[in-house]
Amino acid sequence: METFEADWLALREPIDHRSRAASLLAPLCDTWRARGWSRVLDLGSGTGSNLRYLAPRLPPGQEWVLVDHDPDHLRTLRHAEVPASVRSLRVVPGDLVHEGLAAIAHADLVTASALLDLVSEDWLRRVVDACADAGRGAHFALSYDGEIRWSAGGASGGQGEDDPDDALVRDAVNVHQTGDKGLGPALGPAAAAVAARLFRSARYTTRLLPSPWRLGAADAALVRRLIDGWEAAAATVRPGDAGLIHAWAARRRATVADGRFTLRVGHRDLLALPHEGS
């Protein structure tokens, strides 16, 4: 499974937290209390961002299991500060196919952040089936949905308006997102919608809400990293247009240096809850 460096995860964490669809928390907490839930499974935990966001917002007495395969992330998780609302925390080394799927049977809520766009439909079907078999809830946050939109910012405008090659780069990036990230062909921008459909077919109540990154000059370090990644991904997909793509990246780095821009990167958050009696 694709691995992300800890510095990238740290850079995106505050943007992730402010972007999440907070209105999903009330129905999640209502179901949690009504069903007497306590056990949370976090798939692909990274360095624990999802734990740090959700734990303070769920009722106390939580028991968390965090599954990740990266040894550096596992070391970080084992030394992480445990939120006061968490009664127990266990870190499980392993992958999403074996240890991840097996752990669903022992959870009440299955959750992940920034994961679904990296996985295959086959793996996702297995997650939905495992949740449905045991009546588990699911909350998957920050699945990339294919939107990359620049606009001018500031009272006097700026360099953030449309670039002639924005669409070329976005479309190439979105193709790159559907490559194999370790679990077969990835769902990429379709992930959240596919997950919602699969859970509905399993007789779940689903809520799918936008959770876009809204970025500006204060987020310049992250935006520069995005441009670097998009440049490399797009050039891999369209090597014949590599010159255009590198020129685009140079212009967009100038946009960031100018500082008068906004950038919206689309994500979606999914809450899937079993029907009463399930």
C-alpha positions as a Python dict, from the first residue, in 0.01 Angstrom:
ca = {
    (1, 'M'): (0, 0, 0),
    (2, 'E'): (126, 349, -81),
    (3, 'T'): (309, 518, 208),
    (4, 'F'): (317, 887, 292),
    (5, 'E'): (599, 1068, 469),
    (6, 'A'): (535, 1191, 822),
    (7, 'D'): (620, 1551, 732),
    (8, 'W'): (348, 1550, 463),
    (9, 'L'): (96, 1409, 708),
    (10, 'A'): (189, 1675, 965),
    (11, 'L'): (159, 1949, 703),
    (12, 'R'): (-190, 1846, 595),
    (13, 'E'): (-333, 1761, 939),
    (14, 'P'): (-458, 2109, 1039),
    (15, 'I'): (-611, 2160, 694),
    (16, 'D'): (-774, 1817, 712),
    (17, 'H'): (-922, 1893, 1054),
    (18, 'R'): (-1069, 2229, 958),
    (19, 'S'): (-1211, 2085, 633),
    (20, 'R'): (-1404, 1787, 766),
    (21, 'A'): (-1783, 1781, 748),
    (22, 'A'): (-1853, 1846, 1115),
    (23, 'S'): (-2230, 1812, 1073),
    (24, 'L'): (-2185, 1434, 1043),
    (25, 'L'): (-2078, 1415, 1407),
    (26, 'A'): (-2424, 1468, 1561),
    (27, 'P'): (-2593, 1169, 1389),
    (28, 'L'): (-2282, 960, 1454),
    (29, 'C'): (-2284, 1043, 1826),
    (30, 'D'): (-2661, 983, 1848),
    (31, 'T'): (-2619, 633, 1703),
    (32, 'W'): (-2311, 572, 1918),
    (33, 'R'): (-2508, 645, 2236),
    (34, 'A'): (-2823, 460, 2125),
    (35, 'R'): (-2630, 144, 2043),
    (36, 'G'): (-2383, 163, 2331),
    (37, 'W'): (-2080, 170, 2104),
    (38, 'S'): (-1726, 203, 2234),
    (39, 'R'): (-1490, 31, 1985),
    (40, 'V'): (-1332, 223, 1696),
    (41, 'L'): (-1119, 74, 1418),
    (42, 'D'): (-900, 322, 1229),
    (43, 'L'): (-771, 180, 900),
    (44, 'G'): (-447, 319, 758),
    (45, 'S'): (-390, 531, 1067),
    (46, 'G'): (-72, 706, 955),
    (47, 'T'): (52, 908, 1251),
    (48, 'G'): (-290, 930, 1419),
    (49, 'S'): (-461, 1232, 1267),
    (50, 'N'): (-802, 1064, 1258),
    (51, 'L'): (-770, 966, 1624),
    (52, 'R'): (-679, 1323, 1719),
    (53, 'Y'): (-980, 1460, 1533),
    (54, 'L'): (-1251, 1210, 1624),
    (55, 'A'): (-1167, 1103, 1979),
    (56, 'P'): (-1239, 1441, 2145),
    (57, 'R'): (-1568, 1462, 1953),
    (58, 'L'): (-1708, 1118, 2038),
    (59, 'P'): (-1856, 1016, 2375),
    (60, 'P'): (-1596, 906, 2634),
    (61, 'G'): (-1493, 551, 2711),
    (62, 'Q'): (-1365, 476, 2360),
    (63, 'E'): (-1150, 174, 2273),
    (64, 'W'): (-940, 232, 1963),
    (65, 'V'): (-754, -10, 1736),
    (66, 'L'): (-521, 155, 1485),
    (67, 'V'): (-396, -46, 1185),
    (68, 'D'): (-101, 64, 974),
    (69, 'H'): (186, -106, 791),
    (70, 'D'): (452, 167, 796),
    (71, 'P'): (712, 101, 1071),
    (72, 'D'): (785, 473, 1122),
    (73, 'H'): (416, 552, 1164),
    (74, 'L'): (376, 259, 1402),
    (75, 'R'): (653, 394, 1624),
    (76, 'T'): (486, 734, 1626),
    (77, 'L'): (148, 582, 1713),
    (78, 'R'): (292, 382, 2003),
    (79, 'H'): (428, 701, 2160),
    (80, 'A'): (129, 922, 2076),
    (81, 'E'): (-56, 1109, 2348),
    (82, 'V'): (-385, 935, 2416),
    (83, 'P'): (-689, 1170, 2421),
    (84, 'A'): (-872, 1183, 2753),
    (85, 'S'): (-1188, 1032, 2599),
    (86, 'V'): (-1000, 714, 2503),
    (87, 'R'): (-1007, 428, 2754),
    (88, 'S'): (-773, 201, 2560),
    (89, 'L'): (-562, 219, 2247),
    (90, 'R'): (-400, -70, 2060),
    (91, 'V'): (-169, -37, 1760),
    (92, 'V'): (-179, -327, 1513),
    (93, 'P'): (99, -368, 1256),
    (94, 'G'): (-49, -499, 937),
    (95, 'D'): (-204, -433, 599),
    (96, 'L'): (-555, -338, 500),
    (97, 'V'): (-637, -673, 341),
    (98, 'H'): (-545, -908, 622),
    (99, 'E'): (-528, -736, 960),
    (100, 'G'): (-754, -450, 850),
    (101, 'L'): (-1045, -660, 727),
    (102, 'A'): (-1014, -908, 1014),
    (103, 'A'): (-1039, -631, 1274),
    (104, 'I'): (-1381, -511, 1150),
    (105, 'A'): (-1557, -794, 1334),
    (106, 'H'): (-1429, -656, 1665),
    (107, 'A'): (-1525, -289, 1609),
    (108, 'D'): (-1844, -86, 1643),
    (109, 'L'): (-1729, 199, 1415),
    (110, 'V'): (-1494, 154, 1119),
    (111, 'T'): (-1322, 472, 1015),
    (112, 'A'): (-1041, 614, 804),
    (113, 'S'): (-919, 947, 674),
    (114, 'A'): (-782, 1020, 324),
    (115, 'L'): (-792, 653, 231),
    (116, 'L'): (-1081, 553, 6),
    (117, 'D'): (-949, 718, -311),
    (118, 'L'): (-641, 492, -283),
    (119, 'V'): (-822, 159, -256),
    (120, 'S'): (-985, -73, -508),
    (121, 'E'): (-1355, -140, -543),
    (122, 'D'): (-1293, -505, -459),
    (123, 'W'): (-1136, -416, -123),
    (124, 'L'): (-1409, -162, -51),
    (125, 'R'): (-1681, -421, -121),
    (126, 'R'): (-1516, -650, 130),
    (127, 'V'): (-1519, -370, 390),
    (128, 'V'): (-1888, -300, 327),
    (129, 'D'): (-1975, -669, 344),
    (130, 'A'): (-1783, -711, 670),
    (131, 'C'): (-1953, -405, 821),
    (132, 'A'): (-2297, -521, 710),
    (133, 'D'): (-2247, -876, 838),
    (134, 'A'): (-2178, -743, 1187),
    (135, 'G'): (-2391, -427, 1186),
    (136, 'R'): (-2093, -191, 1211),
    (137, 'G'): (-2104, 182, 1139),
    (138, 'A'): (-1858, 354, 906),
    (139, 'H'): (-1715, 704, 880),
    (140, 'F'): (-1469, 773, 598),
    (141, 'A'): (-1335, 1128, 576),
    (142, 'L'): (-1152, 1332, 314),
    (143, 'S'): (-1180, 1115, 4),
    (144, 'Y'): (-1047, 1316, -292),
    (145, 'D'): (-1321, 1379, -549),
    (146, 'G'): (-1131, 1515, -851),
    (147, 'E'): (-1186, 1888, -805),
    (148, 'I'): (-885, 2121, -833),
    (149, 'R'): (-993, 2480, -882),
    (150, 'W'): (-781, 2794, -866),
    (151, 'S'): (-921, 3144, -836),
    (152, 'A'): (-794, 3495, -770),
    (153, 'G'): (-787, 3618, -412),
    (154, 'G'): (-761, 3955, -246),
    (155, 'A'): (-938, 4281, -317),
    (156, 'S'): (-711, 4364, -610),
    (157, 'G'): (-719, 4022, -767),
    (158, 'G'): (-400, 3828, -828),
    (159, 'Q'): (-253, 3543, -1027),
    (160, 'G'): (-501, 3278, -915),
    (161, 'E'): (-736, 3298, -1212),
    (162, 'D'): (-766, 3017, -1464),
    (163, 'D'): (-447, 2898, -1628),
    (164, 'P'): (-484, 2754, -1980),
    (165, 'D'): (-336, 2423, -1865),
    (166, 'D'): (-519, 2382, -1533),
    (167, 'A'): (-765, 2138, -1690),
    (168, 'L'): (-494, 1935, -1860),
    (169, 'V'): (-307, 1889, -1532),
    (170, 'R'): (-621, 1818, -1329),
    (171, 'D'): (-742, 1554, -1575),
    (172, 'A'): (-402, 1386, -1585),
    (173, 'V'): (-380, 1386, -1205),
    (174, 'N'): (-723, 1227, -1184),
    (175, 'V'): (-616, 950, -1423),
    (176, 'H'): (-303, 897, -1212),
    (177, 'Q'): (-522, 864, -902),
    (178, 'T'): (-684, 551, -1049),
    (179, 'G'): (-353, 363, -1074),
    (180, 'D'): (-269, 71, -847),
    (181, 'K'): (-171, 201, -502),
    (182, 'G'): (-120, -150, -364),
    (183, 'L'): (-474, -289, -359),
    (184, 'G'): (-550, -306, -730),
    (185, 'P'): (-685, -26, -952),
    (186, 'A'): (-772, 262, -720),
    (187, 'L'): (-1116, 422, -715),
    (188, 'G'): (-962, 768, -726),
    (189, 'P'): (-1211, 1056, -750),
    (190, 'A'): (-1511, 818, -763),
    (191, 'A'): (-1431, 659, -426),
    (192, 'A'): (-1674, 836, -195),
    (193, 'A'): (-1968, 802, -432),
    (194, 'V'): (-1894, 432, -487),
    (195, 'A'): (-1868, 375, -111),
    (196, 'A'): (-2201, 549, -51),
    (197, 'R'): (-2366, 336, -320),
    (198, 'L'): (-2226, 12, -178),
    (199, 'F'): (-2340, 97, 175),
    (200, 'R'): (-2688, 193, 50),
    (201, 'S'): (-2709, -142, -130),
    (202, 'A'): (-2630, -303, 206),
    (203, 'R'): (-2932, -120, 358),
    (204, 'Y'): (-2734, 151, 535),
    (205, 'T'): (-2841, 510, 588),
    (206, 'T'): (-2572, 719, 422),
    (207, 'R'): (-2478, 1085, 433),
    (208, 'L'): (-2220, 1212, 184),
    (209, 'L'): (-2102, 1570, 232),
    (210, 'P'): (-1832, 1789, 77),
    (211, 'S'): (-1519, 1851, 283),
    (212, 'P'): (-1300, 2053, 45),
    (213, 'W'): (-962, 2198, 124),
    (214, 'R'): (-991, 2576, 86),
    (215, 'L'): (-634, 2697, 59),
    (216, 'G'): (-474, 3038, 39),
    (217, 'A'): (-152, 3222, 110),
    (218, 'A'): (-136, 3097, 469),
    (219, 'D'): (-120, 2741, 332),
    (220, 'A'): (162, 2811, 86),
    (221, 'A'): (388, 2529, 209),
    (222, 'L'): (119, 2270, 146),
    (223, 'V'): (21, 2419, -190),
    (224, 'R'): (381, 2406, -309),
    (225, 'R'): (393, 2037, -217),
    (226, 'L'): (68, 1982, -407),
    (227, 'I'): (209, 2149, -718),
    (228, 'D'): (520, 1930, -701),
    (229, 'G'): (309, 1616, -670),
    (230, 'W'): (65, 1714, -940),
    (231, 'E'): (348, 1802, -1177),
    (232, 'A'): (510, 1461, -1133),
    (233, 'A'): (180, 1270, -1159),
    (234, 'A'): (59, 1457, -1467),
    (235, 'A'): (393, 1417, -1647),
    (236, 'T'): (383, 1043, -1579),
    (237, 'V'): (37, 1014, -1734),
    (238, 'R'): (106, 1249, -2026),
    (239, 'P'): (479, 1234, -2104),
    (240, 'G'): (420, 1392, -2441),
    (241, 'D'): (293, 1705, -2265),
    (242, 'A'): (573, 1717, -2008),
    (243, 'G'): (695, 2054, -2133),
    (244, 'L'): (350, 2209, -2095),
    (245, 'I'): (313, 2054, -1750),
    (246, 'H'): (649, 2180, -1622),
    (247, 'A'): (567, 2529, -1754),
    (248, 'W'): (228, 2511, -1579),
    (249, 'A'): (398, 2418, -1252),
    (250, 'A'): (635, 2715, -1283),
    (251, 'R'): (342, 2952, -1337),
    (252, 'R'): (151, 2806, -1042),
    (253, 'R'): (458, 2839, -818),
    (254, 'A'): (455, 3206, -915),
    (255, 'T'): (86, 3215, -817),
    (256, 'V'): (179, 3091, -471),
    (257, 'A'): (466, 3340, -441),
    (258, 'D'): (228, 3622, -537),
    (259, 'G'): (3, 3512, -249),
    (260, 'R'): (-327, 3640, -388),
    (261, 'F'): (-506, 3319, -474),
    (262, 'T'): (-744, 3057, -346),
    (263, 'L'): (-726, 2690, -429),
    (264, 'R'): (-1010, 2446, -371),
    (265, 'V'): (-925, 2076, -365),
    (266, 'G'): (-1239, 1866, -344),
    (267, 'H'): (-1295, 1594, -85),
    (268, 'R'): (-1603, 1420, 54),
    (269, 'D'): (-1690, 1272, 392),
    (270, 'L'): (-1914, 967, 423),
    (271, 'L'): (-2116, 849, 724),
    (272, 'A'): (-2286, 510, 686),
    (273, 'L'): (-2506, 385, 970),
    (274, 'P'): (-2694, 55, 991),
    (275, 'H'): (-3072, 68, 999),
    (276, 'E'): (-3247, 14, 1329),
    (277, 'G'): (-3266, -355, 1399),
    (278, 'S'): (-2955, -433, 1191),
}
